[in-house]
Amino acid sequence: MKVDILAFGAHPDDIELGCGGSIALAIAQGQTVGMIDLTAGELGTRGSAEIREQEATNAAALLEVSFRKNLGFRDAFFVNDEMHQRTVIQQIRAHQPSIVLCNAIEDRHIDHGKGSKLVSDACFLAGLQKIETQDEQGNSQLPWRPLQVYHYIQWKDIHPDFVVDISAHLETKIAAIKAYSSQFFDPNSKEPSTPISSQNFIDSVRYRAQNLGRLSNVDAAEGFTTERSPLINDFKNIR
């Protein structure tokens, strides 16, 4: 299935936290979006792989994406090698996105930077004709290289190269995040506390979006960094 945008995250909930509002906006504008998690987040302090799988399914339904997959890489221990690159290349060639969204280029969790580089490298390699891959039916895949790779922002306050106005979709983003009830603030939870399980963390997600919006003269925004500058054809649409 071809999609306009393919979003990757090292763990279930990375995509929602980093670019859930932008995904909701793109879908509202008629674009097609798919989501791919690299790992099941099985080493997370709270919850379990099985619980997070169901939460990821619920979040994807709230965002109304075309599909969500999990590649089953090892949480914390996946590497940027040929085997992992080929698996990601297969997905890029299968879905032929124009835009790929992926993890922050550098972050608190080591998987975020690793996942970012792995997906970025695979996007380039997917365009090389002499790298041969097959789809799930065993058919040879054609080369495909996305037009743009954008990296969303996660824990660290990385300065964005551009922001997306998510004013009309901030609540959808927050709802998709809260679908991960095992991971985020729950006053009744008996699980250990983590850096993302506090009320302050959820508040910070909303505040960051609102602050990026304030700086951009809208109500809420999400920031991205780029690997090469997007081409603008119309100055009238730049604010």
C-alpha positions in Angstrom: 0.0 0.0 0.0 1.5 3.3 -1.1 1.2 6.2 1.4 2.1 9.9 1.2 3.9 9.9 4.6 5.5 7.0 6.5 6.3 7.7 10.2 8.9 5.6 12.0 9.5 5.4 15.8 12.0 3.4 17.8 9.2 2.6 20.4 5.4 2.6 20.4 4.4 6.2 21.5 7.5 7.9 20.0 5.5 8.9 16.9 2.6 10.2 18.9 4.8 12.3 21.2 6.9 13.7 18.3 4.5 14.2 15.5 1.0 13.0 16.3 -0.5 16.4 15.6 1.2 16.6 12.2 -0.1 13.2 11.3 -3.6 14.1 12.3 -3.3 17.3 10.2 -2.0 15.4 7.1 -4.9 13.0 7.3 -7.4 15.8 7.7 -6.0 17.3 4.5 -6.5 14.0 2.6 -3.0 12.6 2.8 -2.4 8.9 3.6 -0.1 8.0 6.5 1.4 4.7 7.8 3.2 4.1 11.1 6.0 1.7 11.8 7.5 0.9 15.2 11.0 -0.5 15.2 10.6 -2.3 18.6 7.8 -3.3 20.9 9.3 -1.3 23.8 9.7 -4.5 25.7 12.4 -3.1 28.1 10.2 -0.2 29.2 9.9 0.0 33.0 6.1 0.1 32.9 3.7 -2.1 31.1 4.7 -4.9 28.8 5.1 -5.6 25.1 1.6 -7.0 24.9 0.0 -4.1 26.7 1.9 -1.6 24.5 0.9 -3.4 21.4 -2.8 -2.9 22.2 -2.1 0.7 23.2 -0.4 1.3 19.9 -3.4 -0.1 18.1 -5.7 2.2 20.0 -3.6 5.2 19.3 -3.4 4.4 15.6 -7.2 4.2 15.5 -7.5 7.7 17.1 -5.1 9.1 14.5 -6.9 7.2 11.7 -3.8 6.1 10.0 -3.9 3.6 7.1 -1.8 1.0 8.9 0.6 0.4 11.8 3.3 -2.2 11.8 6.0 -3.4 14.3 9.3 -4.6 12.9 10.2 -6.6 16.1 13.7 -5.2 16.5 15.3 -5.7 19.9 14.5 -2.8 22.3 17.8 -1.0 23.3 19.9 -3.5 21.4 19.0 -3.1 17.7 21.9 -1.7 15.6 22.3 0.1 12.3 23.6 -2.8 10.2 22.8 -4.4 6.9 20.1 -6.7 8.3 18.2 -3.9 10.0 18.7 -1.6 7.1 17.3 -4.2 4.6 14.2 -4.6 6.8 13.5 -0.9 6.8 14.4 -0.7 3.0 11.7 -3.3 2.3 9.1 -1.2 4.1 10.1 2.0 2.3 10.0 0.3 -1.1 6.7 -1.4 -0.2 4.9 1.8 0.8 6.8 4.4 -1.5 6.3 7.4 0.7 7.1 10.9 -0.5 8.0 11.9 3.1 9.5 9.9 6.0 9.2 11.1 9.6 11.6 9.6 12.1 13.1 9.9 15.6 15.0 12.9 16.9 18.6 13.0 15.6 19.9 12.9 19.2 18.0 12.4 22.4 18.0 11.1 26.0 17.1 7.5 25.0 19.9 5.9 23.0 17.3 4.2 20.7 16.0 7.5 19.4 19.3 8.6 17.9 20.0 5.0 16.6 16.6 4.7 15.1 16.9 8.1 13.5 20.2 7.2 11.7 19.0 3.7 10.8 15.9 5.0 9.1 17.7 7.9 7.4 20.4 5.5 6.0 17.7 3.1 4.8 15.9 5.9 3.0 19.1 6.6 1.0 19.9 2.9 0.4 16.3 2.2 -0.7 17.0 4.2 -3.9 20.0 2.2 -4.9 19.1 -0.1 -7.8 21.7 -2.8 -7.1 20.4 -3.4 -3.6 17.9 -6.2 -4.2 15.0 -6.8 -1.8 11.7 -8.8 -2.0 8.2 -8.0 -0.7 6.2 -10.3 1.6 5.1 -12.4 -1.4 8.7 -12.9 -2.6 8.4 -10.4 -5.5 11.4 -8.2 -6.4 11.0 -4.6 -5.2 11.8 -1.5 -7.2 14.1 1.1 -5.9 12.4 4.0 -4.0 13.9 7.0 -2.3 11.6 9.4 -0.3 11.8 13.1 -1.3 12.3 14.2 2.3 13.3 12.8 5.6 12.1 14.9 8.6 13.1 14.3 12.2 10.6 15.1 14.9 11.7 16.4 18.3 11.4 14.4 21.5 12.9 14.8 25.0 15.6 17.4 24.2 14.8 20.9 23.1 16.3 20.7 19.6 15.9 23.9 17.6 13.5 23.1 14.7 14.2 23.9 11.1 10.5 24.3 10.5 7.2 23.9 12.5 3.8 22.5 11.5 0.6 24.3 12.7 -1.3 21.6 14.7 -3.6 24.1 16.4 -6.7 22.2 15.3 -5.2 18.8 16.2 -3.5 19.3 19.5 -6.2 17.5 21.4 -6.1 14.5 19.0 -2.3 14.3 19.7 -2.9 14.4 23.4 -5.6 11.7 23.2 -3.3 9.5 21.2 -0.5 9.9 23.7 -2.9 9.1 26.6 -3.9 5.9 24.8 -0.6 4.6 26.3 -2.1 4.5 29.8 0.6 2.1 31.0 3.3 4.6 30.2 2.1 8.0 31.2 0.5 9.7 34.2 -2.0 7.6 36.1 -2.5 8.6 39.8 -3.8 5.1 40.5 -0.9 3.2 39.0 1.2 1.0 41.2 4.1 0.8 38.7 7.5 2.5 39.3 7.8 6.1 38.4 9.7 7.0 35.3 10.7 10.3 33.6 7.6 10.2 31.4 5.0 9.0 34.0 4.5 12.3 35.8 1.8 14.9 35.2 4.6 17.4 34.5 5.7 15.4 31.5 2.2 15.4 29.9 1.9 19.1 30.7 5.3 19.7 29.0 4.2 18.0 25.8 1.2 20.4 25.6 3.3 23.4 26.7 6.0 22.7 24.0 3.4 22.6 21.3 1.8 25.8 22.6 5.1 27.5 22.9 6.2 26.6 19.4 2.8 27.9 18.3 3.3 31.1 20.2 6.7 31.7 18.5 5.0 31.0 15.1 1.9 33.1 15.7 -0.5 30.1 15.9 -2.0 28.2 18.8 0.1 25.0 18.7 2.9 23.6 16.5 5.3 20.7 16.2 8.9 21.1 15.2 11.1 19.1 12.8 14.7 19.1 11.7 15.6 18.5 8.1 18.4 16.7 6.2 18.0 19.1 3.3 16.0 22.3 3.0 12.4 21.9 1.7 11.7 23.7 -1.6 9.2 26.5 -1.3 7.3 27.5 -4.4 5.0 30.2 -2.9 6.2 32.9 -0.6 2.5 33.7 0.2 2.2 30.5 2.3 5.2 31.2 4.5 4.4 32.8 7.9 
